[in-house]
Every structure is written in structure tokens, then in C-alpha cells.
Amino acid sequence: MNVKLFVKDECPRCPAAKRACEGLERVEIFDVASVEGLAEASFYSVLSTPTVLVVDSIGTEVACWRGEAPDRSALTSILAS
């Protein structure tokens, strides 16, 4: 499974989401202010930051936190399953 983290610089909740994802394997960070980040956000219908998505090997969403930072233990639990 992979983690996709969508952030933007002026987001007050994004630092907490970054900390929750820190040190995890297979984390991709997308800045929605960039063309690439906005394209990826559009593909996954991301409308708020921070958004953390857990996707399987074919890109299907397994879990998500939209507009909030995930609980680190919940995130690691999902990744361990």
C-alpha cells in the first residue's frame, strides 16, 4: 500500500499531517499548488488540505483523511494489514 499526502504551504493543519506520515515507507507528498500536485489531487477528488489517502497497488482508495491529520496509530494499523 502507498500513502499519498496532499498539502499546501499556507495550510495550518498540514504540519500535523506531515508528522503523522513522517518515517513511513512509500509516502508521496503532493503540493496542490503545483501542476503535478493539482493533477493528482484532481484524480483522487481531493478538495481540501491536508488529505491523506492510503491506496492499494492498483490505486484504489483504502482509507482517507480529508481536511484533517490522521492519527498515526490508525494510519500504521491500516498499513500493517
Protein Blocks (a to p, Z undefined) as FASTA:
>chain_A
ZZdddddfklmklmmmmmmmgopahiacddfkbmklmmmmmmnopabdcddddddfkopa
fbdcehiacdfklmmmmmmZZ
